[in-house]
Amino acid sequence: MDARAWLAIYAEELGVAPPSEEEVERLLALAGVAAHSSERIAAPIACWLTARAGTSPEDALAIAERIGGADG
C-alpha cells in the first residue's frame, strides 16, 4: 500500500476528507522547515499542532518559515 492509499483509509477512519495534493505538499514542506530549523521530532508535532489549531497547511507553512528564519 502506498502513502496516498494509506492516508485515504486513515482519513476515512477518522471521518474526514483526505488531504489534497496541495495540502500534502504544504504539509511536507512544513515538516521539512520544522525539522531543519530545529530537530526532526518537530516535524510531526508541527503538523499535529497545525491540525489542532485548525490552521491551513499554507498558513502553517508561512508561520514555520518565519520562525525558521528567526535565528538566521
GIHUHU-V603669 format. One record per residue. N is the residue number from 1. RES is the residue in one small letter. SS is DSSP state (helix for helix, strand for strand, loop for the rest). PHI is phi as a letter, one per 30 degrees, with the letter a starting at -180 (NA if undefined). OMEGA is omega in whole degrees, -180 to 180 (* if undefined). Layout:
BEGIN
n=N res=RES ss=SS phi=PHI omega=OMEGA
n=N res=RES ss=SS phi=PHI omega=OMEGA
END
This chain:
BEGIN
n=1 res=m ss=loop phi=NA omega=178
n=2 res=d ss=loop phi=d omega=-175
n=3 res=a ss=helix phi=d omega=-178
n=4 res=r ss=helix phi=d omega=179
n=5 res=a ss=helix phi=d omega=180
n=6 res=w ss=helix phi=d omega=180
n=7 res=l ss=helix phi=d omega=178
n=8 res=a ss=helix phi=d omega=179
n=9 res=i ss=helix phi=d omega=179
n=10 res=y ss=helix phi=d omega=178
n=11 res=a ss=helix phi=e omega=179
n=12 res=e ss=helix phi=d omega=179
n=13 res=e ss=helix phi=d omega=179
n=14 res=l ss=helix phi=d omega=180
n=15 res=g ss=loop phi=i omega=179
n=16 res=v ss=loop phi=b omega=177
n=17 res=a ss=loop phi=d omega=176
n=18 res=p ss=loop phi=d omega=-180
n=19 res=p ss=loop phi=d omega=174
n=20 res=s ss=loop phi=d omega=177
n=21 res=e ss=helix phi=e omega=180
n=22 res=e ss=helix phi=d omega=179
n=23 res=e ss=helix phi=d omega=178
n=24 res=v ss=helix phi=d omega=-179
n=25 res=e ss=helix phi=d omega=180
n=26 res=r ss=helix phi=d omega=179
n=27 res=l ss=helix phi=d omega=176
n=28 res=l ss=helix phi=d omega=177
n=29 res=a ss=helix phi=d omega=177
n=30 res=l ss=helix phi=e omega=179
n=31 res=a ss=helix phi=e omega=179
n=32 res=g ss=helix phi=d omega=179
n=33 res=v ss=helix phi=d omega=-179
n=34 res=a ss=helix phi=d omega=-178
n=35 res=a ss=helix phi=d omega=-176
n=36 res=h ss=helix phi=d omega=179
n=37 res=s ss=helix phi=d omega=-173
n=38 res=s ss=loop phi=b omega=176
n=39 res=e ss=loop phi=b omega=-177
n=40 res=r ss=loop phi=e omega=-178
n=41 res=i ss=helix phi=d omega=180
n=42 res=a ss=helix phi=d omega=-176
n=43 res=a ss=helix phi=d omega=-178
n=44 res=p ss=helix phi=d omega=-179
n=45 res=i ss=helix phi=d omega=177
n=46 res=a ss=helix phi=d omega=178
n=47 res=c ss=helix phi=d omega=178
n=48 res=w ss=helix phi=d omega=178
n=49 res=l ss=helix phi=d omega=177
n=50 res=t ss=helix phi=e omega=179
n=51 res=a ss=helix phi=d omega=-179
n=52 res=r ss=helix phi=d omega=-180
n=53 res=a ss=helix phi=d omega=-177
n=54 res=g ss=loop phi=i omega=-178
n=55 res=t ss=loop phi=c omega=178
n=56 res=s ss=loop phi=d omega=176
n=57 res=p ss=helix phi=e omega=180
n=58 res=e ss=helix phi=d omega=179
n=59 res=d ss=helix phi=d omega=179
n=60 res=a ss=helix phi=d omega=179
n=61 res=l ss=helix phi=d omega=179
n=62 res=a ss=helix phi=d omega=178
n=63 res=i ss=helix phi=d omega=-179
n=64 res=a ss=helix phi=d omega=179
n=65 res=e ss=helix phi=d omega=178
n=66 res=r ss=helix phi=d omega=180
n=67 res=i ss=helix phi=d omega=-179
n=68 res=g ss=helix phi=e omega=179
n=69 res=g ss=loop phi=d omega=-175
n=70 res=a ss=loop phi=d omega=-178
n=71 res=d ss=loop phi=c omega=-176
n=72 res=g ss=loop phi=c omega=*
END
